[in-house]
């Protein structure tokens, strides 16, 4: 199937697309929500996103470091190293 390339004009909805892709493609389905990640006014960084996804999982299918690189890469490909509701546009 692959990751969704189309982007939603609302950042929270677009993050939910990415989270859904992580669930469907790599089985990271622990229920992280965009609304939780976007609390406050600070930008969401690739590290914070990756840590939230991996910390929510009870068991990782392999070494954490490998998944950190893969998930971070997907975030950076989509948003750069950080994103906020103020800076996001498609």
Secondary structure, DSSP 4 states (H G I P E B T S, - for coil): --------SSHHHHHHHHHHHHHHHH---S---HHHHT-SSSPEEHHHHHHHHHHH-SS-SS-HHHHHHHHHHHHHHHH-SEE-TTT---
